[in-house]
Amino acid sequence: MIARIRHFFFDNLALKFVSLVIALLMWYGVARDPVAEVSIQVPIEFTRPPKGLDYTSDVIPQAQLRLRGPARLLRDLPQEDVRAIIDLKSALPGEHTFDLTTGQIHVPHDVEVMQIIPSRLRLVFDQHETRQIAVKPRIVGILPPGYRLESVTAKPATVTISGPARHVNAVENALTDAVDVTGVVGQANFDVVPYLPDPLVHLTGSDPVHVIVTTRKISSKAGVP
């Protein structure tokens, strides 16, 4: 037993001494580091959103945090090391209030969360919905003299959109980027991108829309097409 104790304390003595000195130096450095406070703003992250629900705001909520800790650590603190997280597991359609507490703020060791603004967050959720709407090409420009616009065809004629139900149902059609028909005689083809007026409603695909514009010469004889 005595031999085992002697072996524990005296084997590799030099290595143990060096380790002790390093630990003391690290402790001394931390102990001398002054305590400081900083205020930072971080986006609030949402985890475990219920299937079939959408958050009905196009603004990412932010949290203002007052942190306290060693000045050296706070001075070099990466933004990604501080996270504010709200668990949405229990969310239902409608308005809900969520508390934002220190337990939901993830910070490095030795950093203390002193204040959170806001401490409560009011969120609105809606059922997720998907539907098809018509594509409406946006025509601009001036045709050549003596010509009129005969037809405008979009392929595909419809696109699929998704998002919160109330927002999706309020969108009537998907407009395209401007199609300039200036100087078009006969037929011309354009590839344009559709867009939606509501940032909470999304297109399910990213392919451009093919727009076919046909113009026709106006007859100089009345009654002749």
KOLBALO-251722 format. One record per residue (C-alpha): residue in one letter; x, y, z. Coordinates in steps of 0.2 Angstrom, whole numbers, padded with zeros to 4 digits, always signed. Layout:
<pts>
aXYZ;...
</pts>
This chain:
<pts>
m+0000+0000+0000;i+0014+0012+0005;a+0023+0008-0011;r+0008+0012-0021;i+0006+0029-0013;r+0024+0033-0016;h+0022+0028-0034;f+0007+0039-0036;f+0016+0055-0028;f+0034+0053-0034;d+0033+0045-0051;n+0035+0057-0066;l+0038+0071-0053;a+0045+0083-0065;l+0030+0082-0076;k+0018+0084-0062;f+0028+0099-0056;v+0027+0108-0073;s+0009+0104-0074;l+0006+0112-0057;v+0016+0128-0062;i+0006+0130-0078;a-0011+0128-0069;l-0005+0141-0056;l+0000+0153-0070;m-0017+0151-0079;w-0026+0154-0062;y-0016+0169-0059;g-0019+0176-0076;v-0038+0173-0075;a-0038+0180-0057;r-0030+0196-0063;d-0041+0198-0078;p-0053+0213-0074;v-0072+0209-0074;a-0081+0219-0088;e-0099+0220-0095;v-0104+0222-0114;s-0120+0223-0123;i-0123+0213-0139;q-0138+0210-0150;v-0141+0192-0157;p-0155+0185-0168;i-0167+0173-0159;e-0167+0156-0165;f-0182+0144-0166;t-0180+0126-0163;r-0193+0111-0165;p-0206+0121-0174;p-0222+0110-0175;k-0226+0102-0192;g-0238+0112-0203;l-0236+0129-0194;d-0228+0144-0200;y-0221+0159-0191;t-0230+0175-0198;s-0217+0188-0197;d-0204+0193-0210;v-0193+0201-0197;i-0181+0190-0187;p-0183+0194-0169;q-0168+0201-0160;a-0162+0200-0142;q-0152+0213-0133;l-0141+0205-0120;r-0130+0212-0106;l-0116+0200-0102;r-0103+0200-0088;g-0087+0191-0087;p-0068+0192-0089;a-0063+0207-0100;r-0051+0197-0110;l-0065+0184-0114;l-0078+0197-0118;r-0066+0207-0129;d-0063+0192-0141;l-0080+0184-0139;p-0086+0178-0156;q-0104+0182-0160;e-0108+0164-0165;d-0104+0159-0147;v-0119+0168-0140;r-0136+0161-0145;a-0154+0165-0139;i-0165+0150-0142;i-0184+0148-0140;d-0192+0130-0141;l-0208+0130-0152;k-0213+0112-0148;s-0229+0118-0139;a-0234+0131-0152;l-0252+0131-0159;p-0260+0142-0172;g-0264+0159-0166;e-0254+0171-0154;h-0243+0165-0141;t-0231+0173-0128;f-0214+0165-0125;d-0203+0169-0110;l-0184+0172-0114;t-0174+0168-0099;t-0156+0166-0095;g-0158+0147-0097;q-0162+0150-0115;i-0146+0160-0118;h-0131+0150-0123;v-0114+0158-0118;p-0097+0152-0115;h-0091+0147-0098;d-0087+0161-0086;v-0099+0173-0095;e-0115+0178-0085;v-0131+0184-0093;m-0136+0200-0083;q-0151+0206-0093;i-0162+0201-0108;i-0172+0213-0118;p-0186+0208-0122;s-0189+0196-0108;r-0205+0190-0117;l-0209+0188-0135;r-0226+0188-0143;l-0227+0177-0159;v-0241+0173-0171;f-0242+0156-0180;d-0253+0151-0194;q-0256+0134-0203;h-0245+0131-0218;e-0253+0131-0235;t-0248+0127-0253;r-0258+0132-0268;q-0256+0137-0287;i-0258+0154-0294;a-0257+0161-0311;v-0241+0169-0318;k-0244+0187-0324;p-0230+0194-0336;r-0227+0212-0333;i-0226+0221-0350;v-0216+0237-0353;g-0210+0247-0368;i-0217+0254-0384;l-0221+0244-0400;p-0215+0249-0417;p-0227+0261-0426;g-0242+0251-0435;y-0240+0236-0423;r-0251+0230-0409;l-0249+0217-0395;e-0259+0202-0400;s-0254+0189-0386;v-0243+0186-0371;t-0241+0168-0365;a-0232+0162-0350;k-0225+0145-0348;p-0228+0138-0336;a-0244+0147-0334;t-0245+0144-0315;v-0233+0142-0301;t-0234+0134-0284;i-0233+0145-0268;s-0232+0141-0250;g-0232+0149-0233;p-0244+0155-0219;a-0262+0151-0225;r-0268+0169-0223;h-0254+0176-0233;v-0254+0163-0246;n-0273+0165-0249;a-0271+0184-0251;v-0259+0182-0266;e-0268+0183-0282;n-0254+0180-0295;a-0236+0180-0297;l-0229+0195-0307;t-0213+0193-0317;d-0198+0204-0320;a-0202+0217-0333;v-0203+0211-0351;d-0198+0225-0363;v-0207+0223-0380;t-0199+0239-0387;g-0196+0235-0406;v-0204+0218-0406;v-0211+0213-0423;g-0219+0196-0425;q-0214+0185-0410;a-0201+0186-0397;n-0196+0175-0382;f-0191+0180-0365;d-0185+0171-0349;v-0190+0181-0334;v-0191+0177-0315;p-0207+0178-0306;y-0209+0186-0289;l-0221+0188-0275;p-0227+0204-0266;d-0227+0195-0249;p-0210+0190-0241;l-0218+0177-0231;v-0225+0168-0246;h-0212+0158-0256;l-0211+0150-0273;t-0208+0131-0272;g-0197+0131-0288;s-0183+0143-0294;d-0185+0140-0313;p-0187+0155-0324;v-0204+0158-0333;h-0204+0158-0352;v-0214+0172-0359;i-0219+0172-0378;v-0224+0189-0385;t-0233+0191-0401;t-0237+0207-0410;r-0247+0210-0426;k-0247+0223-0439;i-0262+0234-0439;s-0271+0233-0456;s-0273+0250-0465;k-0290+0244-0472;a-0305+0245-0460;g-0313+0229-0456;v-0299+0218-0462;p-0290+0209-0448;
</pts>
